[in-house]
Every structure is written in C-alpha cells, then in structure tokens.
Amino acid sequence: MEKQTAVEWLEEQLFELRNPTLNQIEILKKAKEMEKEQIVDAFEQGDYTSRGFEDVTSEEYYNINFKSE
C-alpha cells in the first residue's frame, strides 16, 4: 500500500486552490527531495529485519512505500 507523505498532501492542496507558480513548483520539488532523503536516512538507521525488509535497500523501501511517480 502506497503512503502519502506530508509534502504530497501539501502539493495536492496547492493544486486544488489555484495554479501554482513556477517558484512554488520548484519549492515543492525541493521539499520532496528533502523528505525522501529523510525517509531513506531513517530506514538506514532503523532495524527492519523483523518486518520483512531484510533484503531491501533504503532506496527500494522508499520506492515501495512512497514513490508516486
């Protein structure tokens, strides 16, 4: 099941309100990159061996659970 991040939620809200400016789109893109780094770092620091992620890299974990593209 794919999860929605806070930045993805914010992006949806901005697009519902009005057409975002190019600057806002760039800010959202940077926020998504930062959030991805935080998720990957948290995975690398955690112990997921008892949760079925023994053979999954942090990048794969992110793609499985959060990648929406």
C-alpha positions, -999 to 999 in steps of 0.1 A, spaced: 0 0 0 14 33 -11 15 60 16 11 97 11 37 120 26 31 154 41 47 171 11 25 152 -13 -6 162 7 5 199 6 11 196 -32 -25 184 -37 -38 212 -16 -19 239 -35 -31 225 -69 -67 224 -57 -66 261 -47 -52 275 -79 -25 270 -105 8 272 -86 36 295 -98 68 281 -112 86 292 -80 61 272 -59 66 241 -80 103 244 -75 99 247 -38 77 216 -37 102 197 -58 130 206 -33 107 197 -3 100 163 -19 138 157 -24 145 166 13 116 144 25 129 115 5 163 119 20 148 119 55 128 87 48 158 69 33 181 80 62 155 69 88 153 35 71 191 31 71 193 39 108 164 16 117 162 -22 123 137 -37 99 149 -73 99 118 -85 117 94 -66 94 101 -83 61 126 -58 48 158 -78 54 168 -78 17 156 -43 8 178 -13 4 167 21 17 161 33 -18 139 2 -26 120 8 7 112 44 -3 101 33 -38 79 5 -24 62 27 2 63 63 -10 71 67 -47 41 81 -65 56 87 -100 
